[in-house]
Amino acid sequence: EFCSSLAGIMLLEVFLVLGTVIIYFLLSKKKEETLPFKEGWWGKGQKPDTEEDKTIWPFKVETTEEELSDLFRRLDQARFTEPLENSCFHYGTNSVYLRKVVSYWKNQFNWKKQVEVLNKYPQFKTKIQGIDIHFVHVKPPRLPEGQSAKPLLMVHGWPGSFYEFYKIIPLLTDPASHGLSDEHVFEVICPSIPGYGFSEAPHKQGFNSVSVASIFYELMLKLGFNEFYAQGGDWGWLICTNLAQIAPNHMKGLHLNLASVTKMGFIHLLSILLGRYLPGLFGFQDEDVRRMFPLKKGLHRMMLESGYAHIQATKPDTVGCGLNDSPVGLAAYILEKFSTWTDPEFRNLEDGGLERKFNLDDLLTNIMIYWVSGCIVSSMRFYKENLQKGIGTQKHERLTVQVPTGIASFPNEVMHTPQAWAQKKYTNLVSFHFMPRGGHFAALEEPELLAEDILQFVGKVEKEQLWRKK
């Protein structure tokens, strides 16, 4: 009898232990893991003992005659290479068209006028983690009765700048005047990524997307925003994703016009192999199949278009020396991306199709932001900082995003992520739309389409109070 009761007690203990383990796993599954905030210091030399200056001061873009005469001297002395016959944009920027751009730059483009355009929105600077952060901050001109503005952080990428958002800002801060619903009105904050535009470049190694997300989180808190929305494409996708992982309780919603999954599981790989034949099995829609297959086409395009990333992720300073020294070289390097990333078919045109979706004033204003700030090298280093440890090795790549997410998937985007893949990373995906047209620089190319998608996404989040359902 003693033995059987002992056995009973032991069995009970086993069940208790098993039960505890099961409950532990169930509960720990519930616990959402966040990304640690990165407390860095990126200023020159040793970190001072004194406390950081908390002030925010107004900033205006300015230009000088010296700056312009130096630019014109360099443009006058440019050396061009004859392109191969009928090569269009297949070898990169075609120099026959580049000559036209340079001629426009010298004779028609008015930088002083564009400086006024840049200054039409209020800009500021503030010191965070040892470096000066530049940002545009636009409040709504008017608010409907009983409504408050929703703070929206918008983050650019490479080789873009805060200027990419100048056409979409009025649609978000004053939607009613542009034929959009004013149910939701935004207060827009567009910072320059450190090392881009008018934000100071980090002086130390290791400045990656998590560093930027941490700085932008501090910026939003400094501006008094405890709850906010975030939007991004290109590097803005990763920075805003990291921010959602660092501060999920502060971000009401995340909207992306590029989403990439860097951690590939077995199912991903299987879907790449078989998705064309069994789309339903992997949750692929017809549009996914159309964009992703045949596989050979996608791989070929990736090989054709990723050379710049390999250079920038390994030896950015080498090629950067030339680009920082030559405005024509800089323009050639940047314009090629605005051509091919807007529409891959533009490679077949001698002018790269650049003026089909953009005008030269806008394209040159973006290039001038890189030129006058001398930021091309520091902007390219961001690739090395994010990629040198290898894809799939970072903690943020393993973590999911719980914040309500909306994705606008543009047909000419460099890489396509199906909803079925995005859902695994962004577990609270409330809106996923295939956009009717447009490419990588959505805010500049298709501001109305992007604004409408942001507005409908925020509408969903607000109506169902999705951010509260944690």
N, C-alpha and C positions, 0 to 999 in steps of 0.2 A: 504493500500500500504506500509505504514511504517512497519507494522508487517511482511509482506511478504519479504521486503528487509532485515529486521532484521534476519528473519529465513534463508534467503539466505546467509547473512554474517556468521551466526552461523554455517550453514552447511559447508561453505567454511573453517571456522576455524577448524571444526571437521576433514575435509579432509586434511587440512594442518598439523594438529597434527598427524593424522594417517599416512600421507605421511612421516612426519619427523621420526616417530617411525619406520616405515618400512625401510626407508633409513638407519636409525641408525643401525637397526639390520643387514641389508644387509652388511653395511660397517664394523660393528664390527665383524661380522662373518669372514670377510676378514682378519681382524687383527690377526696375528698369536701370540698366547700367548707363551712366553718363560718361562723357569724355571729360577728363580733368581740364580745368581752366589753365592756360599756359602763362605763368607769370614770368615774363622775360624782361630783359633790359637791352635795348638794341642801339643805344647811343654810342658815341665814340669813347674809347678808353675805359677807364674804371667807372663803375657806377658811383655817383656822389652820395654822401651820407644825407644830404639835405632832401627834404620832401619835394616831390615833383610839383611843378607849377600847375595849378588846377584851372587857370583861366582859359577862356575861349575868346579868340580875337578875330575880328573881321579880316577877310583876305580879298584882294582884287588881283586879277591877272594884269600884269603891266608889260609894256614893251619899250625898247629904247631904239634910238637911231643906230647905235653901235651894233645892236643885235641884228637889225635888218640889213645894214651894209655888209656885215660879215656873211649873212645868209646869201645875199645877192652875189657877193664876190665868189662864194663857193658854187653857186648855181651857174655863174658865168663860166667858171673854169671846169665844169663837169666834162668827163671823158666818157663817151658812149661807145658801146661795142655793137657792130652790126648784128642783128639777129639772123638766124638761119632762115632761108626762104620758106614761107608758108608755115612757120613754126607756131604762130599765134601765141598762146600762153602756156604751151606744153613744156617749155623749157624754163618757165618762170615768167617774170614780168618782161613783156616784149619792149625792146628799147625804142622801136619806132613810135609806139604809143607813149613811152616814158618821156621822149623829147617833147611831145605835145603837152604833157602834164607840166614839165619844167617850164615850158614857154608860158603856159597859163599862170604858173606859180610866180614867175618874174613880172609878167605884164598885166595880168588881170586880178589875181588874188590879192585881197586887201587884208593883211593881218591885223592892222589897227581896227578895222571894222569888225573883224571876227573876235578881237579882244573885247569889244563892246558887247557882242553877242554872248560871249562866255560870262561876262559880268552882269548879264540881265537877271541872273538868279543870285541870291545872297550866298556868299561863300565864306568859310571860316577855317581857322586852324586851331589845333590844340595839341599839347604834348601828352603822349601816352606811351608808357614803357620806354621813355628816353628819346623818342623821335616825334617830329611834328607831323600830325595827321591833318590832311586837307579834306574838306567835305563841302558839298552843296547842300543847303537846307531850305526847302521851299514849303511855305505854309499856304493853305488855301486862301484865295482872295475873298471868298465868302463861304458861309456854311448854312445849309438849310436849318430851319427852326428846330431847336432841341437836339441838334446833332453835334458830335465832336469829331475832330479829324483823327484818322487812324494812322499811327506812325508806320511808315514803310521804309525799310532799309533796302537800297538797290545797289548791287555790287557788279562791277564790270569784269572784264577779263583781259587777255592778251590777244592781239595787239590793239585793244580798244582803250577807252578811257571813260572818265565820268561824262564826257561830252556825248557819248552814245545815248544817254537818257534825256537829252534836251528836248527831243520831239515828243517823248511819252510823258514827261513831267506835267505839262498842262492838262493832259487827258486824265490824269489821276488826281491833280489838285483842284481842278475845275471841270469835272466831267460834263456837267449840264451845258456849259457853253460849247461843248464839242459833240453834242448830240448823243451823249452817253447818260446812263442812269446816274442820278446823284444820290442814290440810296447809301452809297459809301463814298466818302471823300477822304483823300489821304494827305498827310504831311510827309513829304518825301525827303529822305536823307541819302545822298549819294557820295560816299567817300572815295578818295583815290586809294587804291591798295598801296601800302608802303613800298616805295621803289618804283611807283608809277606816277606819272603826272606831277602834281604839286605836293604829294606826300613825300616826306624825307625817306631816303632808302635806309634799310637797316645796315649797321656797320659791322655786324657780327654774323658768323655762319649759323645755319640751322633755322633760318626764318621761313617756316612753311605755312600751309593753309590754316593749321590749328593756331599758329601765332597770330595770323591776321584775324581769325574768328574771335580770338580772345581780346584783341585790341578793339575790334568793332563792337564787341559786347560791352566793353568799358565805355566806349564812345556813346552808345545808346543809353546806358545808365547815367552817364555824365550829363546827357541832354534831358534827363528826367523821364525817360521812357522805361517803365517797368514791364510793360507788355507791348509787343510790336510784331509786325509782319516782316518777312524778308523775301527778297526776290533776286535771282541771279541766273546767269548763263555763263558758259566758259568757266574760268576760275571762280567766278561768282557762285556757280553751282556748288563747288566743293567748299568754299568759305562759308556759305550760308548753311550747307549741310552740317559742317562741323559746329557752327554756332547753334544749330538745333540740337546737336548732341551735347553741347556744353551747358546750354541753358533752356532745356525743354519747357520749364515752367514759365519762362519769360516770353517765349515765342508762340504767338497765337496761330500762325500759319506760315508755311514755307512754299513759295511758288518758284518753279524752275522752268527755264526754256532749254535746258540741256540736263539730262540725267544720265550718269554713267555708273555702271556697277563694276567695281574693280576687283571684287572678290568673287571668283567664279567657282561654283560647286559642280558636282557631278551632273546634276539635272540641267544646269546651264549648258554644259558641254554636249550632253545628249541632245538637247533641243537645237543646238547649232548643227549637229549631224543629221537629225531626223525631222526637225521642225518643218521643213519644206514639204515632207510627205505626210506627216501626221500633225498638222498645225493644232488641231483641237486638243490633242493629248497634252500639249505644252501651253495651252491657253493663248496661242498666237491668233491674231486676227488677220484677215486678208491683207491689210495694209502692212502689217509686220512682215509677212512673207514677201510682199512686193519690195519692201525696202531692204530686207536682209539677204535675199537670195537672188541669183545663184551665189553661193558662198565665195566662189573664185573671184567674182566681180568685187565683193566687199573687201576681200583680203588684198586684191590688187590695188584698190583705191587707197586702202590704209597704207600700203607700202609706198605708193606714189606720193602721198600727202603728209607723211609723218617725219620726213627727214629733218625739218626744222626742230622738231621736238627732241630728236636724238642729239643734235648739236647742242641745244640749249640745256638739256639735262646732263650734258657731260662737260663741254668747254664753252660756256656762254661768253666768257670775257674775250676769247680770241676773235670770234667773228664780230663781237660787239664793238671792238676797237674801230673797225672800219665803218660800221654803221653810225657810231657816235661822231665820226669825223666827217662824214659825207652826207649832206641832206638828200642827195639824189640816190645814194645807196640805201639810205633809210626808207625813202619813199618806195623804191623798188621792192624792198623786203616786206614792207607792210601792205602795199597795194595788192601784191599777189594773193595775200590771205583774204582781202576784201573781195577779190574776184572769185577765187575757187570755192571759198566757204559760203558764198552767197548762192552760187549755182555751179556745180562741177562742169556743166556743159559750157560755161563761159571760157573754159580752156581753149575752145575751138574758135574763139574770136580774137582778132588782132588787138582790139582794145580791152580784152578781158571782160567785156560787158559791164565795166565799172560804172558807166554813167546811165545804165538801164535802171538801177535801183537807188543809186546815190548821186549826189552832185559833187563836183570837184571841190567846192568850198567846204563841204562837210568832211570829205576825205582828207583834204589838206589841213583843215583845222585839227583833226585828230593827229596827223603826222607832226604838225607844229607843236602840239602839246609834248610829244616825245622829244622834238628837236630842242625847244627852248629850255626844257627842264633837264636835258641831258640824261634822260632816264632809261634809254634803251637797254643798256647793259644790266642795270639792276632789275629791270622788268623781266629780262630773259633768265636771270639767275633763279627766279622763282621756280622754274622747271627743275633745275638741279636740286634745289632744297626739297621739292615735293617728290621727286622720282629717284634720287640717288640711292635710297635704301632698297629699291625694288618695289614693283607693284604688288599689293596684297600683303605687305609687311607691317603696315601701320595699324594701330589700335582702332582708329576711326573707320577703317575699312571693314573691320569685323563687326562693329556696332550697327544696330538698326537705328532708324529714325522714327520716333513715336509721334512727333509733331504732325498735325494735319497737313497734308502735302497736296499740291496741285501741279500737274506737269502739262506744259504746252509743247507738243512734239511737232517740230517744223520739218517739212518733207526734205529740205536740202541740208539738214544738219549733218555735220561731219560724221557722227556715229549715231546709230539708232539703238535705242533701248526699248524693247517691248514692255508693255504694261505688266505682263506676267513676271518679268525680271525686276522691274522697278518696285513692284508690290512686296518683294522679299526684303528689300532694303528699306523702303518707305512704307512701314506696316500700316500707316493710317492714310492711305492714298484715297483722297476724296474726289479728285477730279483728274482725268487723263484725256486729253483731246488731241486728235490728229489735226494739225492746222492745215488750212487749204493751200497755203503757199508760204514761201519764205525760207530763209536759211539761218546761218549761225548768228548774225548780228541783228537779231529780231527787233530789239527796241529801236534801232536806227532805221531798219529796212521796212518793218511792218508795225509801227507804233500802235495803230488802231487795233489790229488783231491781238497784239500782246496785252494792251490795256483792257480790252473786253474780256480776255481770258482771266486776267488778274481780278477784275471786278466780279465776275461770276463765281470765281473760287472763294473770294472773301465773303461774298453773299451767302454761299453754302455754309462756310465755317461759322459766320455770325448767327445765321438763322437757327442752326442746330446747336449753337454754343459748343462746337466740337472740341475746342481747346480745354473746356472745363471737364470734359469726360476723360479724366486721367485714371 
